Amino acid sequence: MIAKLTAAALLLITGALHLYQYVLSPPTLPVLVTVLFGAVYVVLALVVPFGGRRGLITAQIVTAIGGFMAIASVVQDQQPLTVWIAIFVAFDLAVIWFCAWAKAELAAR
């Protein structure tokens, strides 16, 4: 259960940070995509603690896509590599790991 709660807390924190970036940056396409992912992360943060395996898998897929898109936008020179992007990708990797841990806990029951 601690893995689910940790994943949910990380999703909530990163979702709030994604939404906050809209206040800090001018509205460009990468920023708007970031805000969209922030909203999805907040919703997932509410689903993960109460959902089962499907919620965990969905959280893993969405965060993997978000992390990949963040890295791809830097590689394609759509935006520079910033501390924000590094933090977002680190959170994405942590969420994926904690969701995998939570799935292992569910399978052990």
N, C-alpha and C positions, 0 to 999 in steps of 0.2 A: 504494500500500500504506500510505503514511503516513496517508492520510485514513481508511482502515478502522481502523487502530490508534488514531488519535486519537478516532474515534467510539466505539470499544470502551472506551477509557480513560475518556472522559466518561460513558459509560453505567455503568461500574463505580463511578466516584466518586459520581455522582448516585444510583445504586441504593443504595450504602452510606449516603449521607446520608438518603435516604428511609427506610431501615430504622432509622437512628439516631433519627429523629424520634419513633418509638414510645417510646423511652426518655425523651425530653424532654417529651412531651405526654400528657395523659390519653387513654385510648382512646375517641375519638369516631368517628363515621362518616367524616368527612374524613381523620382520621389513619389509620384502618384501610385506607381506599382508597389513601392515600399509601404505606403499608407494602406493600400488594399490588403497586402499581406498582414499588416498589423491588425486590421480588423478581423481577418480570418484567424489569426493567432489568438486574439482575445476570445473569440467564440470557441475555439478548440480548448482553450484553458478552462472553460466552463464545462466542456463535454468530457474531457479526459478523466477526471476523477470519478465520474459516475458511469461512464461508458465502459464497454468491455474491450475485447480485442480489436474490433473494428475501429473504435475511436482512437486506439493507440496506433494502429496501422495508418489511419488517415493522418494523424499528427506527424508520423514519420515521413509519409509521402510529401505532405505539404511543406514541412520544414526542409526536406531534401531539395525540393523544387526551389524553394526560396533561397537556400544557400547556393545552389547551382546558378540561379539567375543573378545573384549578387556577384559571384565570381565572374560569370560570363560578361556582365556589364562592365566590369573593370578590364577584362581581357580585350573586349571589343572597343575600348576607349570611350564608352558612353558616360562613364564617370570615373574619377580618380579613386585609387584605393585610399580610404580614410579610416580613421579609428572606428567610426560608426560601422562601416562595412565589416571590419575585422571582428568587432563585438557581435554583430548580428550573425555572422557565420559561426563564431564560437558557440553562441547560444543555440543555433540550429543543430550543430553537432552534439551538444550536450542533450538537447531534447530527444534527438534520435537515439542516443545511448540509453537515457532513462526510460524511454518507451520500450526499448528492447528488453531492458531489465524487468519492467512491469509485465511484459508479455511472458517472460520466463517464469515470473512469479505466478501468473495465472495458469500457465501450463503445469506447474508443479502441484497445483491443488487437485 
